[in-house]
């Protein structure tokens, strides 16, 4: 693993799989679509989609399952996820509140960099009675950048808005695509793997790999 380059003055979070335990929701709703359309949106397909914007996921759907209308199925998938999140909520990943409270007390700039849309962000946070606008200094959703993770555009954009040098930026991700985008932007990158396997390349380029956000908080005690 890499050595952390400097004191962290800003921390940028991914959302799905990093802040919220949402991958289970995506999996369960995919199973519904599999039955309806006689397709197989499996773990490998969903791993490939991690961090990707909607247009690329539609292309993957069309290429992998030629019998369906990818745009229609993707819209239905998003609606199913939003319905589930609105009805039952999506649980936070362990340690998120502890880590956020620690970072806020340290007056660290905070950002959110997600491939989801703003409506999803609002549903997720509102359901658990948290105001995302009071937590994050910036929120970048899929409508705020052109190139999907693992392209580093979203993290480079976050750094510019937060006016912080790359060596003082920290990103927290759960996936291979997300972590690659993060370190390609020059960020110190922390990986908290979720449901998908992460490559050796990802481990090599991160400053830390942890089982949950409580461990991340402990790691950052003397690095903020």
N, C-alpha and C positions, 0 to 999 in steps of 0.2 A: 504493500500500500504506500501511497504518497505521504510525505510530511505536509502538515498544514502550513500554508505559506505566510500567514499573518493573522493578526487579531481580526475577528469577524465583526464588521460594522453593519452588515446587513445579512439577513437570512431569507432565502426564497424557498417556499414550499411547493411541491406538487400537491394535488388534491386527492384524486382517486387512488386508493391503495396506500397513500402516505398519511393523510389526515383522517380520511374516512375509510371504513372497512366495506367499501362499495363493490369490490370485485365479486363478492358472493351474489350481490344483486344482479350484476351484469351476467353472471353465469346462469342464475336461475331463470332470468328472462330470456336468455339465449336458448335454454332448453325448451321453453314454450314455442319459440320460433322454429326450432328444429322439428318439433312435432307437427306444427301447422304446415310447414313448407317442405317437409321431408329432406332436410339438409343436415349438416353436421358442423355447427359453429362450436368447435371444441376448444380446449385450453390452448393449444398451439395457435389457433386462429386468433383468439383473444389476446394472447401474448404479443403477437405480431401487431395488433391494433393499439397496444398500450401507448398512450401519449400522442396518438395520431389524430389529426383533424378529420372532420366528417367526410370531406371529399375523398380522402385517401381510403377511408374505411369502406365507402361506397364502391370504389374501384376494386378493392379486395373482394368484397361480396360478389360483384359481377364476375370477376375473373375466376373465383373459386367455385361459385354456384351459378353457372350460366342459365339455369332454368328460372331464376328469380329476377325481379326488378330490384336491384341493390338499393336504390334510393328509397323505394317504398318500404322495403324490409328494415332499412336503417332507421327511417322515421318511426316505424312501428316499435322498433327496439328502444329508441329514445323515449317514446311515449310510455312504454311499459316500465322503464326504469323510473321515470318521473312520477308515475302513478304509485309505484311501490314506495319511493322516497317520501312522497307527500302523505301517503296513508300511514306508513309504519316508521318512517325515518331511517337513516343510515347511521349505524353506531360509529363513534369516534374510535380511532386507533388508540391503544393504551399509551398514556403519557402525554397526549397532545396538550391538554390543559396545563399540566405541570410545566412543560417546555415553553409554552407561550407565555405563561405568567413570569417565568424566569427571564425570558428574552425582553418582555415589556419592562420589567423592573430595571434591566440593564440599558434601556433606551436604545435598543437595536432597531434599525429599520427593518420592516417585515414586508415580504411580498408573496403573492400567490401566482403561480404560473401553471395553468391547467389547459388541457386539451378539451375540457368540457365547455359548455356555453354558460352565459351569465345566469340564465334561468335555473340551471342545475345547481350552480353555486349557491344561489339564493335559497332554493328549496332545501338543500342539505343543511345549511347553517340555520335557517329560520326554524326548521323542525326541532333543533336541539337548543333553541333559544339563545343562539349566539349571533351577534351582529358582525358579519365579516368586515364591514367598513370601519369598525372600531378596532379591529385586530390588525388589519393589513394596511400599509401605506399605499400599496398599489395592488390591483387585481388585474391580471392579464388572462383573458379567456381566448378561446379559439378564434374569436372575431378580431382580436387585437394583433395578430401576426399571420404571416403567409405560409411559412414553412414549418411542418410538423417536427416534433422531436423524432429522431435524434439530431436534427438540425439545431444548432445552438441559438437560433434567432430569438426565441422567447426569453432566454436568459440574458442575452446581450441587451435586449430591449429593457429588461428589468434593471440591469446594472446602470444603463444610461439614465433612466428615469430616477433611480435612487442616488445617482451621482456618487458612485462608490467605485474605487479601483477593484479590478477583478481579484487581486490577491486578498482583499478584505471582504469578499463575498463568499457566502456559504450557501449551497443548495442541498435540499433534502429530497430524495427520490426513493421510489420503491422498485423501479423497473430498469431493464437494460437500456431501453430507448431513452428514458428520462435521464438516467445517470450519464449516458453518453452525451446528451445535449448539454448537460450541466458542465462537465469537465471540458468539453470542447469550447465552451464560453470562457474558460479560464477560472471557473469557480472552484473553490475547495468543495468537494462533493462527498456527501454522506449518503450511504445506501442502507435502507431498512427494507430488505426483501419482503415482498408480500406473498402472493400465491404462485408466482412463476419463478422458475430457475433463472439464476443470473450467471452470466459467463465469467470466466477467469479474467477476461479483459476488463470487465466492470470493477472487479475487486482490485485489480492492479492500479486503476486510475482514481480510486477513492481514497479519502483520508481516514475513513472509518466505515465499518460495516457492523450494524447492530441489530438486535432482535426486536427492539421497540424504541419508542421515543423517550422513555424514561432513561434508557442507556445513553441516548444522545445527549440529554440534559447533563448527565454526569460527566460525559466526555468534554462538554463545552464549558465546564465550570471555570477553567483558567484560560479559556481561549476567546473570551468575549471582552 
